Amino acid sequence: MAANFYFLIFVAVVSTVHANFKPFRALLYSDWITCDHNKTLDLDVSQVQIFLYDFQNNFNISYQIDGAAKNLLSAYNLDVTRRLIFFVPGYKSHISKKTEELIRQTFKDVPNIYLIIVDHSPYTSARGGKIKSYERSVTYTYYIGTALGKFLADLNNLGFPADKIHCLGHSLGSQMLGYAGSTFTNITLQKVWRVTGIDPAGPCFSNGFIQDHIRSGVAKYVEVYHCNAGGLGTTAVLADTDFFLNRKGKKQPHCDGGIIPGLGESDSAKCSHKACVKYWTATVHNPTWYSAWACDSYDHFMEGRCAGNEITIAGYWNPGNATGVFYASTEGYGVD
């Protein structure tokens, strides 16, 4: 009898909490958050930093973004036959955080590349609280992205070829690359070789205007990987190729929520959002890991109804010759 009594109390508490708890996704996509993409503010982003790594020669250097291309090429002779991997992280990032270290460790043994990591944390930190800081970060996205496009254009004008530039962004960084790519083209009349968006930010973007997105046309080839679509990631399908990884590209296998509905949603979303970077970076040294099939829906993919459709490789070694929506599974490859 006592056990039943306490169980009923537990159910009542859970029901009350669930009824009054505003789920994480609903909070980010609600009227509580103000999405300002104003492009007339002329915001200063001079504290953005550019970190260059030449692992082959054990060399690294950093500059603030204003004049960074000229300063960099004055200090170091770049080999224009190498590829430049240009990584732009997301909201609440910093050069010393885990995602940036994962990118460094991933590319430190890749031959014939330079790596640049962008640190825009002075404008996109969590300062001011979750909602206000994200609103501020969204407002700065255009200005940071435009400054990054100008930096790459300066690099190109000083001799670094556009077809050697691979821009890689995670979350808010992916959306910045939409602006960066179009700015680069406006200045140089060329397009960078490739833009890769890893779970581009959804809140304030999914239902927004196309010009505020990472999208087809901002590079010679644009690919997007979805891992938390409708949560922290976008639901928009705008790239040359959109890859949906596992469970409709919404939730990753090891990222289930808690016992009480809604209360584990935040951690689950963050887990899936971050997992996308792990999945993509794992392919740098494992070229054939993730096969992806063109398919009308995730259900059809899981039922094997797309087995005869067009197939390509997801990740770093994606040949870039397939367009449309593709589905892939990462299960069984030991990445979590």
C-alpha positions as semicolon CSV with decimal commas, in nm:
position;residue;x (nm);y (nm);z (nm)
1;M;0,000;0,000;0,000
2;A;0,281;0,241;0,095
3;A;0,463;0,169;-0,233
4;N;0,150;0,249;-0,433
5;F;0,103;0,571;-0,236
6;Y;0,455;0,698;-0,311
7;F;0,423;0,595;-0,674
8;L;0,107;0,802;-0,708
9;I;0,284;1,101;-0,551
10;F;0,572;1,058;-0,796
11;V;0,331;1,051;-1,091
12;A;0,156;1,363;-0,963
13;V;0,487;1,550;-0,925
14;V;0,602;1,447;-1,273
15;S;0,271;1,556;-1,423
16;T;0,287;1,893;-1,247
17;V;0,647;1,957;-1,353
18;H;0,575;1,851;-1,709
19;A;0,266;2,072;-1,728
20;N;0,459;2,380;-1,614
21;F;0,794;2,312;-1,779
22;K;0,862;2,489;-2,107
23;P;1,058;2,237;-2,314
24;F;1,401;2,338;-2,443
25;R;1,303;2,332;-2,809
26;A;0,983;2,529;-2,746
27;L;1,180;2,793;-2,555
28;L;1,425;2,845;-2,841
29;Y;1,151;2,863;-3,104
30;S;0,906;3,074;-2,904
31;D;0,821;3,442;-2,874
32;W;1,051;3,451;-2,571
33;I;1,349;3,491;-2,801
34;T;1,396;3,792;-3,030
35;C;1,562;3,713;-3,362
36;D;1,728;4,025;-3,500
37;H;1,907;3,995;-3,835
38;N;1,945;4,371;-3,875
39;K;2,221;4,442;-4,128
40;T;2,231;4,821;-4,082
41;L;2,392;4,838;-3,736
42;D;2,757;4,844;-3,851
43;L;2,863;4,644;-3,547
44;D;3,233;4,626;-3,465
45;V;3,382;4,274;-3,473
46;S;3,750;4,367;-3,460
47;Q;3,813;4,136;-3,164
48;V;3,749;3,825;-3,375
49;Q;4,077;3,630;-3,391
50;I;4,226;3,415;-3,664
51;F;4,447;3,122;-3,554
52;L;4,665;2,963;-3,824
53;Y;4,822;2,616;-3,778
54;D;5,090;2,469;-4,004
55;F;5,135;2,129;-3,843
56;Q;5,394;2,012;-4,096
57;N;5,632;2,287;-3,985
58;N;5,519;2,302;-3,622
59;F;5,414;2,664;-3,664
60;N;5,113;2,861;-3,543
61;I;5,028;3,228;-3,524
62;S;4,722;3,442;-3,452
63;Y;4,596;3,787;-3,545
64;Q;4,288;3,996;-3,483
65;I;4,078;3,995;-3,796
66;D;4,138;4,352;-3,913
67;G;4,434;4,329;-4,151
68;A;4,485;3,963;-4,061
69;A;4,543;3,841;-4,418
70;K;4,814;4,101;-4,491
71;N;4,980;4,048;-4,152
72;L;4,972;3,671;-4,193
73;L;5,128;3,670;-4,538
74;S;5,388;3,924;-4,429
75;A;5,492;3,694;-4,145
76;Y;5,466;3,358;-4,318
77;N;5,504;3,227;-4,671
78;L;5,196;3,018;-4,745
79;D;5,225;2,733;-4,993
80;V;4,942;2,798;-5,239
81;T;4,934;2,433;-5,347
82;R;4,803;2,330;-5,005
83;R;4,437;2,324;-4,904
84;L;4,313;2,564;-4,637
85;I;4,067;2,421;-4,385
86;F;3,885;2,721;-4,240
87;F;3,683;2,627;-3,929
88;V;3,418;2,853;-3,775
89;P;3,270;2,721;-3,448
90;G;2,933;2,803;-3,297
91;Y;2,766;2,980;-3,006
92;K;2,957;2,975;-2,673
93;S;3,276;2,857;-2,845
94;H;3,635;2,954;-2,761
95;I;3,974;2,863;-2,903
96;S;4,055;2,658;-2,591
97;K;3,734;2,449;-2,586
98;K;3,687;2,083;-2,675
99;T;3,543;2,131;-3,024
100;E;3,837;2,343;-3,133
101;E;4,080;2,089;-2,986
102;L;3,901;1,809;-3,171
103;I;3,946;1,999;-3,497
104;R;4,317;2,053;-3,423
105;Q;4,375;1,689;-3,336
106;T;4,181;1,574;-3,642
107;F;4,388;1,772;-3,891
108;K;4,733;1,768;-3,728
109;D;4,838;1,461;-3,927
110;V;4,666;1,547;-4,255
111;P;4,932;1,631;-4,515
112;N;4,935;1,938;-4,737
113;I;4,684;2,148;-4,547
114;Y;4,675;2,461;-4,337
115;L;4,416;2,494;-4,062
116;I;4,259;2,819;-3,953
117;I;4,028;2,828;-3,651
118;V;3,820;3,138;-3,586
119;D;3,755;3,262;-3,233
120;H;3,454;3,497;-3,224
121;S;3,385;3,444;-2,852
122;P;3,392;3,815;-2,754
123;Y;3,059;3,847;-2,937
124;T;2,906;3,501;-2,898
125;S;2,980;3,400;-2,538
126;A;2,714;3,307;-2,281
127;R;2,757;3,643;-2,107
128;G;2,417;3,783;-2,005
129;G;2,227;3,455;-1,978
130;K;2,107;3,188;-2,220
131;I;1,838;3,384;-2,405
132;K;1,999;3,730;-2,417
133;S;2,341;3,596;-2,513
134;Y;2,198;3,386;-2,795
135;E;1,997;3,684;-2,922
136;R;2,316;3,894;-2,919
137;S;2,509;3,619;-3,098
138;V;2,245;3,595;-3,372
139;T;2,264;3,971;-3,427
140;Y;2,643;3,951;-3,462
141;T;2,631;3,655;-3,703
142;Y;2,598;3,871;-4,014
143;Y;2,878;4,105;-3,911
144;I;3,118;3,824;-3,815
145;G;3,035;3,630;-4,132
146;T;3,090;3,937;-4,349
147;A;3,426;4,005;-4,181
148;L;3,530;3,643;-4,241
149;G;3,435;3,673;-4,608
150;K;3,647;3,989;-4,637
151;F;3,941;3,811;-4,471
152;L;3,920;3,523;-4,720
153;A;3,886;3,770;-5,008
154;D;4,199;3,952;-4,887
155;L;4,381;3,618;-4,870
156;N;4,270;3,545;-5,225
157;N;4,370;3,890;-5,353
158;L;4,715;3,832;-5,202
159;G;4,754;3,510;-5,397
160;F;4,578;3,223;-5,217
161;P;4,351;3,044;-5,469
162;A;3,976;3,019;-5,411
163;D;3,971;2,654;-5,522
164;K;4,197;2,563;-5,228
165;I;3,962;2,699;-4,960
166;H;3,736;2,459;-4,768
167;C;3,516;2,641;-4,514
168;L;3,380;2,428;-4,232
169;G;3,130;2,555;-3,976
170;H;2,940;2,417;-3,679
171;S;2,605;2,550;-3,558
172;L;2,608;2,932;-3,563
173;G;2,943;2,912;-3,744
174;S;2,770;2,737;-4,034
175;Q;2,527;3,024;-4,069
176;M;2,817;3,271;-4,057
177;L;2,962;3,091;-4,357
178;G;2,652;3,173;-4,559
179;Y;2,741;3,540;-4,522
180;A;3,114;3,474;-4,561
181;G;3,070;3,286;-4,888
182;S;2,847;3,548;-5,047
183;T;3,077;3,831;-4,929
184;F;3,379;3,652;-5,077
185;T;3,201;3,621;-5,412
186;N;3,085;3,984;-5,410
187;I;3,444;4,100;-5,364
188;T;3,639;3,853;-5,579
189;L;3,375;3,741;-5,833
190;Q;3,485;3,386;-5,745
191;K;3,355;3,115;-5,513
192;V;3,544;2,920;-5,249
193;W;3,582;2,551;-5,330
194;R;3,355;2,409;-5,060
195;V;3,142;2,508;-4,763
196;T;3,047;2,238;-4,512
197;G;2,779;2,308;-4,252
198;I;2,772;2,076;-3,950
199;D;2,426;2,099;-3,792
200;P;2,372;2,468;-3,878
201;A;2,195;2,661;-3,603
202;G;1,816;2,634;-3,614
203;P;1,675;2,886;-3,365
204;C;1,629;3,223;-3,540
205;F;1,722;3,066;-3,875
206;S;1,500;2,767;-3,962
207;N;1,200;2,983;-4,044
208;G;1,396;3,287;-4,161
209;F;1,479;3,437;-4,497
210;I;1,699;3,235;-4,731
211;Q;1,968;3,506;-4,742
212;D;2,031;3,450;-4,369
213;H;2,112;3,078;-4,420
214;I;2,402;2,870;-4,529
215;R;2,276;2,767;-4,872
216;S;2,356;2,649;-5,221
217;G;2,546;2,910;-5,419
218;V;2,771;3,049;-5,144
219;A;3,049;2,814;-5,263
220;K;3,114;2,595;-5,564
221;Y;2,969;2,314;-5,355
222;V;2,770;2,338;-5,031
223;E;2,692;2,040;-4,806
224;V;2,503;2,029;-4,476
225;Y;2,492;1,757;-4,209
226;H;2,182;1,742;-3,987
227;C;2,197;1,581;-3,642
228;N;1,952;1,782;-3,427
229;A;1,709;1,921;-3,684
230;G;1,430;2,113;-3,512
231;G;1,629;2,143;-3,188
232;L;1,959;2,328;-3,191
233;G;1,999;2,251;-3,561
234;T;1,807;2,381;-3,859
235;T;1,528;2,199;-4,038
236;A;1,592;2,394;-4,360
237;V;1,708;2,198;-4,666
238;L;1,897;2,454;-4,873
239;A;2,238;2,306;-4,960
240;D;2,348;2,125;-5,276
241;T;2,347;1,812;-5,060
242;D;2,177;1,770;-4,722
243;F;2,278;1,465;-4,518
244;F;2,048;1,346;-4,238
245;L;2,237;1,127;-3,992
246;N;2,048;0,867;-3,784
247;R;1,691;0,904;-3,651
248;K;1,571;1,156;-3,911
249;G;1,870;1,379;-3,838
250;K;1,697;1,487;-3,517
251;K;1,835;1,277;-3,232
252;Q;2,151;1,069;-3,216
253;P;2,150;0,711;-3,081
254;H;2,344;0,781;-2,759
255;C;2,163;1,108;-2,683
256;D;1,832;1,001;-2,532
257;G;1,666;1,232;-2,279
258;G;1,587;1,174;-1,914
259;I;1,306;0,987;-1,742
260;I;1,086;1,295;-1,695
261;P;0,962;1,424;-2,034
262;G;1,108;1,762;-2,121
263;L;1,363;1,778;-1,839
264;G;1,626;1,584;-2,035
265;E;1,555;1,759;-2,363
266;S;1,824;2,024;-2,325
267;D;2,104;1,774;-2,260
268;S;1,979;1,546;-2,536
269;A;1,974;1,830;-2,789
270;K;2,325;1,945;-2,694
271;C;2,451;1,588;-2,718
272;S;2,310;1,537;-3,068
273;H;2,427;1,881;-3,181
274;K;2,786;1,816;-3,067
275;A;2,785;1,457;-3,195
276;C;2,763;1,593;-3,549
277;V;3,118;1,732;-3,520
278;K;3,246;1,398;-3,390
279;Y;3,082;1,207;-3,674
280;W;3,218;1,440;-3,942
281;T;3,573;1,462;-3,806
282;A;3,588;1,082;-3,772
283;T;3,560;1,054;-4,150
284;V;3,881;1,251;-4,211
285;H;4,084;0,939;-4,129
286;N;3,811;0,690;-4,223
287;P;3,712;0,781;-4,580
288;T;3,452;0,511;-4,646
289;W;3,276;0,493;-4,312
290;Y;2,938;0,650;-4,389
291;S;2,757;0,551;-4,705
292;A;2,455;0,770;-4,778
293;W;2,154;0,701;-4,998
294;A;1,925;0,944;-5,177
295;C;1,583;0,891;-5,025
296;D;1,243;1,054;-4,991
297;S;1,218;0,991;-4,617
298;Y;1,395;0,839;-4,318
299;D;1,125;0,573;-4,289
300;H;1,185;0,462;-4,647
301;F;1,559;0,459;-4,579
302;M;1,515;0,237;-4,270
303;E;1,281;0,003;-4,459
304;G;1,547;-0,050;-4,726
305;R;1,329;0,101;-4,997
306;C;1,612;0,331;-5,116
307;A;1,880;0,063;-5,152
308;G;1,872;0,097;-5,531
309;N;1,893;0,476;-5,527
310;E;2,194;0,698;-5,584
311;I;2,467;0,647;-5,324
312;T;2,752;0,869;-5,211
313;I;2,997;0,906;-4,923
314;A;2,918;1,139;-4,632
315;G;3,193;1,333;-4,457
316;Y;3,531;1,480;-4,545
317;W;3,577;1,261;-4,852
318;N;3,233;1,332;-5,001
319;P;3,312;1,366;-5,375
320;G;3,055;1,644;-5,412
321;N;2,898;1,506;-5,728
322;A;2,558;1,415;-5,583
323;T;2,279;1,659;-5,501
324;G;1,959;1,633;-5,300
325;V;1,864;1,477;-4,967
326;F;2,062;1,176;-4,843
327;Y;2,030;0,957;-4,535
328;A;2,312;0,777;-4,354
329;S;2,366;0,577;-4,038
330;T;2,673;0,614;-3,817
331;E;2,586;0,325;-3,584
332;G;2,844;0,054;-3,546
333;Y;3,146;0,277;-3,607
334;G;3,238;0,342;-3,245
335;V;3,177;0,718;-3,245
336;D;2,975;0,860;-2,957
